[in-house]
Amino acid sequence: MKVKYSKDALKFLAKLDGKSVTRIRNAVSGLTENPQVGDVTALQGYSDGRKRLRIGSWRIIFKKDAENAVEIIYVIDIGNRGDIYK
């Protein structure tokens, strides 16, 4: 299973300190396990299967997809609890 980050997600990670980035990347790698590790909930109002992962006050919006028989996790956006859903 592979993990791909969007430009917005990489931009948010670039602003954080190293300890926070490590914490987020470890949580995202937990999504590759079966069953998924973490507080994961499906988002309402999206038909493409978007989900959110909660890590403290941060939220990670992602979706799973298959490309050439390889499962890929697309990290769409990362942000603070109050700003991510706007």
C-alpha positions as CSV (number, residue, x, y, z in Angstrom):
1,M,0.0,0.0,0.0
2,K,1.3,3.4,-0.9
3,V,0.6,6.9,0.5
4,K,0.5,10.0,-1.7
5,Y,0.2,13.6,-0.3
6,S,-1.5,16.5,-2.1
7,K,0.3,19.9,-2.4
8,D,-1.9,21.4,0.3
9,A,-1.0,18.6,2.7
10,L,2.7,18.9,2.1
11,K,2.5,22.7,2.5
12,F,0.8,22.2,6.0
13,L,3.5,19.6,7.0
14,A,6.3,22.1,6.0
15,K,5.0,24.6,8.5
16,L,5.0,22.2,11.5
17,D,7.9,21.2,13.8
18,G,9.7,17.9,13.3
19,K,8.0,16.2,16.2
20,S,4.5,17.0,14.9
21,V,5.4,15.9,11.4
22,T,6.6,12.5,12.8
23,R,3.4,12.1,14.8
24,I,1.2,12.8,11.7
25,R,3.3,10.5,9.4
26,N,3.1,7.7,11.9
27,A,-0.6,8.0,12.1
28,V,-0.9,8.0,8.3
29,S,1.2,4.9,8.1
30,G,-1.3,3.3,10.6
31,L,-3.9,3.6,7.8
32,T,-2.0,1.1,5.7
33,E,-2.5,-1.6,8.3
34,N,-5.4,-4.0,8.2
35,P,-7.6,-3.1,10.2
36,Q,-6.9,0.6,10.1
37,V,-5.3,2.1,13.3
38,G,-6.7,5.4,14.5
39,D,-9.9,7.4,14.9
40,V,-11.2,7.1,11.4
41,T,-14.7,8.3,10.4
42,A,-16.4,8.6,7.0
43,L,-17.3,12.1,5.9
44,Q,-20.8,12.9,5.0
45,G,-21.7,14.7,1.8
46,Y,-19.0,13.2,-0.3
47,S,-19.6,10.4,-2.7
48,D,-16.0,9.6,-3.4
49,G,-15.4,7.8,-0.1
50,R,-13.5,10.5,1.8
51,K,-12.7,9.8,5.5
52,R,-11.0,11.7,8.2
53,L,-8.4,10.7,10.7
54,R,-8.2,12.6,14.0
55,I,-4.8,13.2,15.7
56,G,-5.3,15.5,18.6
57,S,-6.5,18.8,17.2
58,W,-5.4,18.0,13.7
59,R,-7.6,16.3,11.1
60,I,-6.4,14.4,8.0
61,I,-8.8,14.1,5.1
62,F,-8.0,11.1,2.9
63,K,-9.5,8.5,0.6
64,K,-8.4,5.0,-0.6
65,D,-8.2,4.1,-4.2
66,A,-6.8,1.3,-6.3
67,E,-4.4,1.9,-9.2
68,N,-3.0,-1.0,-11.2
69,A,-3.9,-3.5,-8.3
70,V,-2.0,-1.4,-5.8
71,E,-4.0,0.3,-3.0
72,I,-3.1,4.0,-2.6
73,I,-4.1,6.3,0.2
74,Y,-4.5,9.9,-1.0
75,V,-4.0,12.4,1.7
76,I,-6.1,15.3,0.4
77,D,-5.7,17.8,3.2
78,I,-4.4,18.3,6.7
79,G,-5.4,21.1,9.0
80,N,-6.6,22.2,12.4
81,R,-9.9,21.0,13.8
82,G,-11.8,24.3,13.2
83,D,-10.4,25.1,9.8
84,I,-10.3,21.8,7.9
85,Y,-14.0,21.5,7.2
86,K,-14.5,24.9,5.7
